[in-house]
Amino acid sequence: MIVYIPFNKPYMTGRELNNISVAHNNLQLSGGGPFTGKCQSWLEDRIGCSKALLTHSCTAALEMAAMLIGIQPGDEVIMPSYTFVSTANAFVLRGAVPVFVDIRPDTLNIDENKIEAAITGKTKAIVPVHYAGVSCEMDTIMAIAGKHNLFVIEDAAQGILCRYKGKPLGSIGHMAALSFHETKNIMSGEGGALLINDKSWIERAEIIWEKGTDRSKYFRGEIDKYTWVGVGSSYLPSELTAAFLWAQMEEAGNITRMRLDIWNLYHDCFELLEQEGCLHRPCVPAECSHNAHMYYLLLPGLASRTDFIEHLKTKGVNAVFHYVPLHSSPMGLKHGRVSGQMTITDSVSERLVRLPLWVGMGDRWAEVGKHVVSFFR
Ligand SMILES: *Cc1c(COP(=O)(O)O)cnc(C)c1O
């Protein structure tokens, strides 16, 4: 009998509905209520940022960041091509040109040694993406940004509760964006947050968040009426979303531990296959601690990956590939520019496969492991 093992299954802590009913009973449903406050304080405490603002999505947080740093048409923003669409789209929306840089073959993060060659007089920002919750080489990236007077916006969509040299991801760049999408470790269906590390940005961030008004100041009693004071949009989520998210945040440590257990079991299981040259396992540099957002394998090539995914499918295991590189997507070709070669990006996008990893999968990791091994035997 085949046991079907899905790629992802959202984990519910059991407290989500209770929190939602509290918000319901309080008759507090629009954004900015007590659950929003709890979630934001939790992020500020855990990550050590000056301010956290909940958003509808990581996409929305990246759009806010693009507005905050004053992106103008023609500005250039350096980023990897091996990332989700929103990393680039948020800046293209404001007329910027995404400049794609190749990734490192070990961490699959932007290659910090190739960033300087991509900088021009129009460069405004660098957007490092912490793939699979493993940090980019942030010391080097921050030094380059400092030297060239650029902003650094961390796309930490996958990086909640991860660290680089002891510092939480999201606390290192000028700003950071988190995702609480259903597929992420801590989630609220759709959701995200903008993290701000320099206090001088907070007031403008709140205005962008609250439809271009100073309503946040009004709610704090700092002014007696609020009005239209800047350009903004509606980026704050409903209190119902925050109520759901709070249940997840309270369990965030346990969720991370349970995911790491599965990740480590996979990692041990495939050690021999790596030694035999069948595949490559993820690489986590010593200075990075990750959150087991993802377990991926790198196969020798596109043909073997296709066969591998098919093999697992016949065994009931849903393994999936990941990004189509942005530099070769229709919009990337139209709006973006490539700096240097994209050799690693192109190769990895054809060879990477992600295995099921979700809290509650129990012993099913071993079933997946068995079928991975049997493919090579
Ligand atoms: C998930 C993800 C996003 C988008 O997150 P949403 O909350 O769905 O907008 C952006 N960047 C990366 C790297 C992601 O993994």
The ligand as an SDF file (V2000), in Angstrom:
LIG
                    3D

 15 15  0  0  0  0  0  0  0  0999 V2000
    7.8790   33.1680    0.5210 C   0  0  0  0  0  0  0  0  0  0  0  0
    8.8670   34.1570   -0.0070 C   0  0  0  0  0  0  0  0  0  0  0  0
    8.4960   35.4630   -0.3750 C   0  0  0  0  0  0  0  0  0  0  0  0
    7.0710   35.9210   -0.4450 C   0  0  0  0  0  0  0  0  0  0  0  0
    6.3870   35.8000    0.7210 O   0  0  0  0  0  0  0  0  0  0  0  0
    4.8180   36.1850    0.7770 P   0  0  0  0  0  0  0  0  0  0  0  0
    4.5670   36.3170    2.2400 O   0  0  0  0  0  0  0  0  0  0  0  0
    4.0780   35.0510    0.1490 O   0  0  0  0  0  0  0  0  0  0  0  0
    4.6420   37.4630    0.0540 O   0  0  0  0  0  0  0  0  0  0  0  0
    9.4820   36.3500   -0.7520 C   0  0  0  0  0  0  0  0  0  0  0  0
   10.7750   35.9860   -0.7900 N   0  0  0  0  0  0  0  0  0  0  0  0
   11.1740   34.7330   -0.4660 C   0  0  0  0  0  0  0  0  0  0  0  0
   12.6240   34.3850   -0.5020 C   0  0  0  0  0  0  0  0  0  0  0  0
   10.2290   33.7770   -0.0790 C   0  0  0  0  0  0  0  0  0  0  0  0
   10.6260   32.5380    0.2400 O   0  0  0  0  0  0  0  0  0  0  0  0
  1  2  1  0
  2  3  1  0
  2 14  2  0
  3  4  1  0
  3 10  2  0
  4  5  1  0
  5  6  1  0
  6  7  2  0
  6  8  1  0
  6  9  1  0
 10 11  1  0
 11 12  2  0
 12 13  1  0
 12 14  1  0
 14 15  1  0
M  END
$$$$
